[in-house]
Amino acid sequence: MRDRLALGAATVMALLAGAAPAVGQSLTDGTPVTVTGPPATVLSADTRGQGHLVEAFGDVRRARNIAVIVPGVGWTGPLLEDEAGAGRRHPAVQARSLLDEMEALAPGAPAAVVVWLGYDPPAGIDPDAARSDRAVQGAPQLAAFVDGLPGTARVSVVCHSYGSVVCGRAAPRLHASSLVVVGSPGMDVWSRAGLRTSATVWAGIAPDDPIGLVPHTRVDGLGHAADPTSPSFGARPLPVDGAHGHNGYLVAGTGSLRAIASIATGHDARVAAPSP
């Protein structure tokens, strides 16, 4: 049995190593873009680990609809704070795009988007990304943060890449109406039921997202289990028309941004199932 586990772990690492160059290319921020919107309001910041930072766009205290973005690999507090030359991967750019779409869909409802970097993501597609230690450490902090948001607000958590592993680990304690998972390597469970949450779970992946090369398995602590977008997993399918690559889910004009904003504003019925 030990030999089989060792062989399985070696296989997972070999597959991850093969996927790393393609996924790694998607970790660059790309061409700088300008997205208008409110400046970031720092909700919390500290120098623990790689630097933790939580920023809000919009007034969280007044908001009726709040979306919390949980970023994935490669982010640190200083990188998040620095918006110079920010491209579509930058969480601040994504947050403003999502806020703008939420306000357009529900103009009478105050909205806010929070970028939550209260954990230390893996630096890249490396052994840390294949393991769940960083997610296990961050999950209680994510649950505590969401629990502290205004109880009158609808809260949706948008989990990108390794951030979806954090969300999976936090799910049983996460007081949110919806979990939206995009570009996920897995959530450390084999089915939606394994998340043990009452939240509605949505999942989507762009056809050209290289995270799709990462194996959905779990062997000797490596890998993050099932593909949340698989029909057998049990999540609702998220439309991703117009989204490209690993960082294109919250880009203006995409079906994925519209769908996520619809979910965050309580208009789930507007989200049409993707075409087969």
Beta strands, then each sheet from edge to edge (+ up, - down):
strand 1: 41-46
strand 2: 52-57
strand 3: 65-70
strand 4: 111-117
strand 5: 154-160
strand 6: 178-182
strand 7: 200-204
strand 8: 236-237
sheet 1: 1+ 2- 4+ 3+ 5+ 6+ 7+ 8+
end
